[in-house]
Amino acid sequence: MPYADLVFTGGPVFTANTVRSRSDAVAVAAGRIVAVGGDEVHDLIGPSTEVVDLGGRMLLPGFQDAHVHPVWGGLDMLRCDLSALDSADAYTDAIGRYALEHPEDAWILGGGWGMSAFPGGTPTASLLDTVTGDRPAFLPNRDGHGAWVNSAALRLAGIDRDTPDPADGRIERDEAGNPSGTLHEGAMTLVNRLLPAEPAERMVDALLTGQRYLHSFGVTGWQDAIVGSYGDAGDPGPAYLAAAADGRLTGRVVGALWWDRTAGLEQIPFLLERREQYRGGRFAATSIKVMQDGVAENFTGSMLEPYLDGHGHPTDNSGISFVAPDILNEAVPLLDAAGFQVHFHAIGDRAVRECLDAVEHAIARNGRGDNRHHIAHIQVVHPEDIARFRELGVAANMQSLWATYEPQMVELTLPFFGPERSAWQYPFGDLLRAGAVLAAGSDWSVSTPDPMAAIHTAVNRKAAPGYEEGDYDPFYPEQAIDLATSLTAYTAGSAWVNHLDDVTGTVEVGKYADLVVLDRDPFAGSADQIGATRVLQTFVEGERVYAAPDA
């Protein structure tokens, strides 16, 4: 056998394979893993072999993010980025500086503000007016389910006290009924349809910016959770094709084509055409994204029982199912029969049940296939639906970072759920015990794409070091999962969801050398330090795509 191009030695290797075995060395040639372990690897070291001495640090498969928005995240980094800030004053200061530094921009665009910084989670146009003046501003919050707009934007969109709420959203109003400056869900489209389109080259810049950021956290592959015309940034698909065509796309990407909830089954031929068009290099749009509900904080998450009013009394609002169940139960079997994977967004327990029901309809009509449907977020899952994930072969796509006490959970969620339903949140432990396939993702730019921070939370049910927003107890610790399970979900589990498990996701001979070097062995320290783990180097097919300054 020829000598290896690259060898890793001197540290533990977490393989993420079926038995989660460990090794101590890995050899790479022509972008593939050619040997794992001991003497066989050392025999492949030749005069031109690059040898990476792990020095006791851990090597593992590249992380794969099963639900992320890298183009939009990269665009946020190029715009007025509020994601690192946490107060109303900090937001207005940053927006004011951005407005002064970008006088040529017709609109002030950006986002990433947190709802807990404002009373009721709803900032006002009048506050934004103080730093934006007469230029229109549109700033989505961190979760992308609401936007902060100023008076100029409201005027341009013609939104006033007589404007009705759209069926899939809500205009926040003051006591007099006038729009106050926050738009929820579908109400955002009243303004974002007016925004200027981003030039194609800027979308590619955004993708490459997002890709660099993901690689810095060891992410080598992902599923872009919305590819299509949604929100204020435009369709990421052409940017992926452009970067794939000239080799700048180093991540392995599955695109989830956006299911337009304002349309019905007539959009399926378009999606079939788009699947063929959006394919090249390391990019393939083979999934369909169905956003079944909103989020709990603005009461659009779809619940089996109504939200409470904060004093423990039921309201008449149980959220919104964006796709009517009768349409969903027809669409999913048709998509399944066409070979699409369906990637569901479901926050509330009713939304989760509706998605599971739709998959059950698909199985009844088509039989069991290998499309690997999955439900992302799974914030509230009714106990009666836990076992259905395994029974129906639906993967649980965890955003583990959210399974913790923090101000938004404490102030804007728990009071409106009540104790019983609150305890059904992020039931990763129950899903694991029920035999469900676990995958993992970040939903960046909603939250950090740092897998180790999310894994820390999955294990401890507390925020990772540097991400704490208060001193809280563990969040329903009976739903914690162990470190090996969480690492496997973020590697082999997400690779399985992306139909890349035959070539990635584990450290095995024959697979691509998509690998990550950590700055420590997280198993060797205490559990409360898992989230302090950093990525030192990231490799795709044996090529180094990221190196920390101290690597």
C-alpha positions in Angstrom: 0.0 0.0 0.0 1.3 3.5 -0.8 2.3 5.8 2.1 -0.5 7.9 3.7 -0.8 11.6 2.9 -1.9 12.4 6.5 -1.6 10.6 9.8 -3.1 11.4 13.2 -1.5 9.8 16.2 -0.9 10.3 19.8 -4.4 10.8 21.1 -7.8 9.1 21.4 -10.1 8.6 18.4 -13.8 8.6 18.9 -15.1 6.6 16.0 -18.9 7.1 16.5 -19.4 3.7 14.9 -22.0 1.2 16.1 -20.1 0.2 19.2 -18.5 3.6 19.7 -15.1 2.0 19.8 -12.0 4.0 20.4 -8.7 3.9 18.6 -5.4 5.8 18.8 -4.4 6.6 15.2 -5.8 7.3 11.7 -4.2 7.3 8.3 -5.6 9.2 5.3 -4.7 8.9 1.6 -6.4 10.5 -1.4 -9.1 12.0 0.9 -10.2 8.7 2.4 -9.5 7.0 5.6 -7.2 4.0 4.8 -6.3 2.7 8.3 -7.5 3.0 11.8 -5.4 2.1 14.8 -1.9 1.3 15.9 0.8 -0.4 13.9 -1.0 -0.5 10.6 -1.2 3.3 10.7 2.4 3.8 11.6 3.5 1.5 8.8 1.9 4.0 6.4 4.1 7.0 7.5 6.4 7.9 4.6 8.8 10.7 3.9 6.0 13.0 2.6 3.4 12.1 5.1 2.1 14.9 7.3 1.9 13.7 10.8 -0.5 15.4 13.2 0.5 14.7 16.8 -2.7 14.9 18.8 -0.8 15.1 22.1 -3.7 13.5 24.0 -6.3 15.5 22.3 -9.3 13.8 20.6 -9.9 13.2 17.0 -13.5 12.5 15.9 -15.7 12.6 12.7 -16.6 16.0 11.4 -19.7 17.4 13.0 -22.8 17.6 10.8 -25.5 20.1 11.5 -28.9 18.7 10.6 -30.7 22.1 10.8 -28.8 25.3 10.0 -29.0 28.4 7.8 -25.4 29.3 6.8 -26.2 31.7 4.0 -28.5 33.7 6.2 -26.1 33.5 9.1 -23.3 34.7 6.9 -25.5 37.5 5.6 -26.3 38.5 9.2 -22.5 38.8 9.8 -22.2 41.1 6.8 -25.2 43.2 7.9 -26.1 44.8 11.3 -25.4 41.8 13.4 -27.0 42.0 16.9 -26.5 38.3 17.8 -23.7 38.9 20.4 -25.7 41.6 22.3 -28.3 41.2 25.0 -30.0 44.5 25.9 -32.2 47.1 24.3 -29.6 49.8 24.8 -26.9 47.6 23.2 -29.2 46.9 20.3 -30.1 50.6 19.6 -26.4 51.6 20.0 -25.3 49.0 17.4 -28.1 49.9 15.0 -27.4 53.6 15.3 -23.7 53.0 14.6 -24.5 50.8 11.6 -26.9 53.4 10.2 -24.2 56.1 10.4 -21.6 53.9 8.8 -23.8 52.8 6.0 -25.5 55.9 4.7 -25.7 54.4 1.2 -28.1 51.6 2.3 -31.7 52.2 1.3 -32.8 49.9 4.1 -31.2 49.1 7.5 -31.1 45.4 7.6 -29.7 42.8 10.0 -31.0 41.1 13.0 -30.3 38.7 15.9 -32.0 40.5 18.8 -33.3 38.5 21.7 -36.9 38.7 22.8 -36.1 38.7 26.5 -34.5 42.1 26.2 -37.9 43.8 25.7 -41.1 43.7 27.7 -43.3 40.9 26.4 -40.6 40.2 23.8 -41.9 42.9 21.5 -39.7 46.0 20.7 -41.4 49.2 19.4 -41.0 51.2 16.2 -40.7 54.4 18.3 -37.5 53.1 19.9 -36.1 52.1 16.6 -37.0 55.4 15.1 -34.6 57.2 17.5 -31.6 55.6 15.8 -32.8 55.0 12.2 -34.7 58.2 11.4 -36.7 58.1 8.2 -34.8 55.2 6.6 -36.9 52.0 6.8 -35.5 49.2 9.0 -36.3 45.5 9.1 -34.5 43.4 11.8 -35.6 39.8 12.4 -35.1 38.4 15.9 -32.8 35.5 16.7 -35.3 32.8 15.9 -36.5 34.4 12.6 -40.1 34.2 13.7 -40.6 37.9 14.3 -39.2 41.2 13.1 -38.6 44.6 14.6 -39.6 47.4 12.1 -39.6 51.2 12.4 -42.3 53.7 11.5 -40.9 54.2 8.0 -41.1 50.5 7.2 -44.7 50.4 8.5 -45.6 53.4 6.3 -44.0 51.9 3.2 -45.9 48.7 3.7 -49.2 50.5 4.3 -49.6 48.8 7.7 -51.9 50.7 10.0 -54.6 50.1 12.6 -57.0 48.9 9.9 -54.6 46.3 8.4 -55.9 42.8 9.3 -53.5 40.1 10.7 -52.6 37.6 8.1 -53.8 34.0 8.6 -50.3 32.8 9.5 -49.1 35.7 11.6 -49.9 38.7 13.8 -49.2 42.4 13.9 -48.3 43.5 17.4 -50.4 46.5 18.4 -50.5 49.1 21.2 -53.5 49.6 23.4 -55.1 51.9 20.8 -54.8 49.2 18.2 -52.0 50.8 16.2 -49.1 48.7 14.9 -46.4 48.9 17.6 -43.3 47.7 15.6 -43.1 44.0 16.0 -44.4 41.6 13.3 -44.9 37.9 14.0 -44.5 35.1 11.5 -46.5 35.7 8.3 -46.9 39.3 9.2 -43.2 39.8 8.4 -44.0 39.3 4.7 -46.0 42.5 4.7 -42.6 44.3 4.9 -40.0 41.9 3.7 -41.6 41.6 0.2 -40.5 45.3 -0.2 -36.8 44.7 0.4 -34.3 45.0 -2.3 -32.8 41.7 -3.6 -29.3 40.9 -2.6 -26.9 40.7 -5.5 -25.8 37.1 -6.4 -22.2 37.7 -5.5 -23.1 39.0 -2.1 -25.1 35.8 -1.5 -22.0 33.8 -2.4 -19.9 35.9 0.0 -22.5 35.2 2.7 -22.3 31.5 2.1 -18.5 31.5 2.3 -18.6 33.6 5.4 -21.1 31.2 7.0 -19.0 28.2 5.8 -15.8 29.5 7.4 -17.7 30.1 10.6 -19.1 26.6 10.6 -15.7 25.0 9.9 -14.3 26.9 12.9 -16.6 24.8 15.1 -15.7 21.6 13.3 -18.8 21.4 11.1 -18.0 19.6 7.9 -21.5 19.0 6.6 -25.0 20.2 7.1 -28.6 20.4 6.0 -29.6 23.9 5.0 -33.1 24.0 6.5 -34.6 26.5 4.0 -33.6 26.7 0.4 -36.1 28.8 -1.4 -37.8 32.2 -1.3 -38.4 32.9 2.4 -37.6 35.8 4.7 -35.6 38.8 3.8 -32.4 37.2 2.3 -33.5 35.5 -0.8 -33.0 31.9 -2.0 -29.6 30.4 -1.0 -29.8 27.8 -3.8 -27.9 29.8 -6.5 -25.1 30.6 -4.1 -24.6 26.9 -3.3 -24.5 26.1 -7.0 -22.0 28.8 -7.8 -19.7 27.8 -4.9 -20.1 24.1 -5.8 -19.2 24.7 -9.4 -15.9 26.4 -8.7 -14.9 24.2 -5.8 -15.3 26.8 -3.0 -18.1 24.8 -1.3 -16.1 22.6 1.1 -19.0 21.5 3.3 -21.3 18.7 2.3 -24.8 20.1 2.0 -28.3 18.8 1.7 -30.8 21.5 0.8 -34.3 21.4 2.2 -36.5 23.1 -0.4 -39.1 25.4 1.1 -42.7 24.2 1.1 -44.8 27.3 0.4 -47.5 27.2 3.1 -49.6 29.7 1.1 -49.9 27.2 -1.7 -50.9 23.5 -1.9 -50.2 20.3 -3.8 -49.8 22.2 -7.1 -46.3 23.2 -6.0 -44.9 19.6 -6.2 -44.0 19.7 -9.9 -42.0 22.9 -9.2 -40.2 21.2 -6.3 -39.4 18.2 -8.5 -37.8 20.5 -11.1 -35.9 22.5 -8.5 -34.5 19.2 -7.1 -32.9 18.5 -10.5 -31.7 22.0 -10.9 -30.2 22.3 -7.4 -27.6 19.6 -7.6 -23.9 19.9 -8.1 -20.6 19.1 -6.4 -21.1 18.7 -2.7 -24.7 20.2 -2.8 -28.0 18.4 -3.4 -31.5 19.7 -2.6 -33.2 16.4 -1.8 -35.3 17.4 1.2 -38.5 19.4 1.7 -38.9 21.8 4.6 -42.3 22.0 6.0 -42.7 24.6 8.8 -45.7 23.3 10.6 -46.0 25.9 13.3 -44.3 29.0 14.8 -42.7 29.4 18.2 -43.9 29.3 21.7 -42.7 32.8 22.7 -45.1 34.5 20.4 -47.9 32.0 21.0 -47.8 30.6 17.4 -46.3 27.2 18.3 -49.2 24.8 17.7 -50.4 23.2 21.0 -52.9 20.5 21.8 -54.2 22.6 24.6 -54.5 26.4 24.7 -51.7 28.6 26.1 -52.3 30.0 29.6 -52.5 33.7 30.3 -49.6 33.9 32.7 -51.9 33.6 35.7 -52.6 30.0 35.0 -55.9 30.4 33.2 -56.5 29.0 29.7 -56.8 31.4 26.8 -58.6 30.8 23.5 -55.3 30.5 21.6 -53.6 27.2 20.9 -51.2 28.5 18.2 -51.2 28.1 14.5 -50.8 25.0 12.3 -49.4 26.6 9.2 -50.3 23.7 6.9 -53.8 22.4 7.4 -53.6 18.7 8.5 -55.8 17.5 5.6 -53.3 19.1 3.1 -50.3 17.8 5.1 -51.7 14.3 5.1 -51.9 14.5 1.3 -48.7 16.3 0.6 -46.4 14.1 2.7 -47.4 10.8 1.0 -46.9 12.5 -2.4 -43.5 13.9 -1.5 -42.5 10.5 0.0 -43.6 8.7 -3.1 -41.5 11.1 -5.2 -38.4 10.2 -3.1 -38.2 13.4 -1.1 -37.2 13.5 2.5 -39.5 15.7 4.6 -37.8 18.0 7.2 -40.5 19.2 9.5 -40.3 22.2 11.9 -42.5 21.4 14.9 -42.3 23.3 18.2 -45.6 22.5 19.8 -47.1 19.1 20.7 -49.9 19.5 18.2 -47.5 20.3 15.4 -45.3 17.3 16.4 -48.4 15.0 16.3 -49.6 16.4 13.0 -46.2 15.7 11.4 -46.1 12.1 12.8 -49.6 11.6 11.5 -48.6 12.7 8.1 -45.7 10.3 8.0 -48.1 7.5 9.2 -50.3 8.4 6.2 -47.3 8.1 3.9 -46.4 4.7 5.2 -50.0 3.5 4.9 -50.0 4.6 1.2 -46.5 3.9 0.1 -45.0 1.4 2.5 -41.8 2.0 4.4 -39.0 3.6 2.3 -35.7 5.0 3.1 -36.4 8.8 2.9 -35.4 9.4 6.5 -38.0 12.0 7.5 -37.2 14.0 10.5 -38.8 16.5 12.9 -36.6 19.4 14.1 -36.9 21.4 17.3 -39.4 19.0 19.1 -39.7 21.5 21.9 -42.9 20.0 23.3 -43.8 16.3 22.7 -46.8 14.7 24.2 -45.8 11.5 26.1 -48.1 9.5 23.9 -46.1 10.4 20.8 -42.6 9.6 22.1 -42.7 5.9 20.9 -44.1 6.9 17.5 -40.7 8.3 16.4 -39.2 4.8 16.5 -42.4 3.1 15.2 -42.6 5.4 12.2 -38.8 5.7 11.6 -38.9 9.5 12.1 -35.6 10.9 13.4 -35.6 13.4 16.3 -33.6 16.4 15.1 -32.5 18.0 18.4 -31.4 21.6 18.9 -29.9 20.7 22.2 -28.7 24.1 23.1 -32.2 25.2 23.9 -32.9 22.6 26.6 -32.0 24.9 29.4 -33.3 27.6 31.7 -32.6 31.1 30.4 -34.5 34.3 30.5 -36.6 33.6 27.4 -37.6 30.2 28.7 -38.3 31.6 32.2 -40.1 34.7 31.3 -41.8 34.0 27.9 -42.5 30.3 27.9 -42.9 28.5 31.2 -45.7 30.8 32.6 -47.8 30.2 29.5 -47.3 26.4 29.4 -48.0 25.4 33.0 -46.1 22.7 35.0 -47.2 19.5 33.2 -46.6 20.7 29.7 -43.3 22.4 30.6 -42.0 19.1 31.7 -42.6 17.7 28.2 -40.0 20.0 26.7 -37.0 18.6 24.8 -37.5 15.0 25.9 -34.2 13.7 24.5 -33.8 11.1 27.2 -37.3 9.6 26.6 -36.7 9.6 22.8 -33.4 7.8 23.3 -35.0 5.2 25.6 -37.8 4.7 23.1 -35.3 3.8 20.4 -35.6 6.9 18.2 -32.8 7.9 15.9 -31.2 11.1 17.2 -29.7 13.7 15.0 -28.5 17.2 16.0 -28.3 20.7 14.7 -28.0 24.3 15.8 -30.5 26.4 13.8 -27.8 29.0 13.4 -28.2 32.0 13.1 -30.9 31.5 15.7 -28.3 30.3 18.1 -24.6 29.5 18.1 -23.5 26.7 15.7 -21.0 25.5 18.3 -21.7 21.7 18.6 -19.8 21.3 21.9 -22.0 24.0 23.5 -25.1 22.1 22.4 -23.6 18.8 23.5 -22.8 20.3 26.9 -26.4 21.2 27.3 -27.7 17.8 26.2 -25.5 16.2 28.8 -25.9 18.6 31.7 -29.3 20.3 30.8 -27.5 23.5 31.7 -25.9 26.2 29.5 -22.3 25.7 28.5 -19.5 27.9 30.0 -19.7 31.3 28.3 -23.4 30.9 27.3 -25.0 31.2 30.8 -27.6 33.9 31.2 -28.2 33.5 34.9 -27.6 30.9 37.7 -30.2 28.2 37.1 -30.8 24.6 38.1 -30.6 21.9 35.4 -33.6 21.9 33.1 -35.6 18.6 33.7 -32.4 16.6 34.1 -34.2 13.3 33.7 -34.1 14.1 29.9 -30.3 14.4 29.8 -28.4 12.1 27.4 -24.8 10.9 27.8 -21.8 12.4 26.1 -21.2 9.5 23.6 -24.8 9.6 22.5 -24.8 13.3 22.0 -21.5 13.2 20.0 -22.9 10.3 17.9 -26.1 12.3 17.2 -24.0 15.2 16.0 -21.9 13.0 13.7 -23.3 9.7 12.7 -26.9 10.6 13.4 -26.9 13.7 11.2 -25.0 11.9 8.5 -27.7 9.3 8.5 -30.4 11.9 8.2 -28.4 13.5 5.3 -28.0 10.1 3.5 -24.3 10.5 3.9 -23.7 7.7 6.4 -22.1 5.5 3.7 -19.3 8.0 3.3 -19.1 10.1 6.4 -20.2 10.3 10.1 -17.8 7.8 11.5 -14.1 7.1 11.5 -13.9 3.9 9.4 -11.7 2.7 6.6 -13.1 3.8 3.2 -15.0 6.9 4.4 -14.1 10.4 3.6 -11.5 12.0 5.9 -13.9 14.6 7.3 -12.3 14.9 10.7 -12.0 17.3 13.7 -9.3 17.7 16.2 -10.5 19.0 19.6 -8.3 20.7 22.2 -8.9 18.0 24.7 -10.6 14.6 25.4 -14.0 15.7 26.7 -14.5 12.3 28.3 -11.5 12.8 30.5 -12.7 15.9 32.3 -15.8 16.7 34.3 -19.1 17.0 32.6 -19.5 20.6 33.5 -16.5 21.5 31.3 -17.7 19.7 28.1 -18.8 23.1 26.6 -15.3 24.6 27.1 -13.9 22.2 24.5 -12.7 24.0 21.4 -12.0 22.9 17.9 -8.3 23.2 16.8 -8.4 21.8 13.3 -11.1 20.8 10.8 -10.5 18.6 7.7 -12.6 17.8 4.7 -11.4 14.9 2.6 -8.0 15.2 4.4 -7.7 18.9 3.4 -7.4 21.4 6.3 -10.2 23.9 6.1 -9.7 25.4 9.5 -6.9 25.8 12.0 -7.1 27.7 15.2 -4.2 30.1 15.9 -2.9 27.8 18.6 -3.5 24.6 16.7 
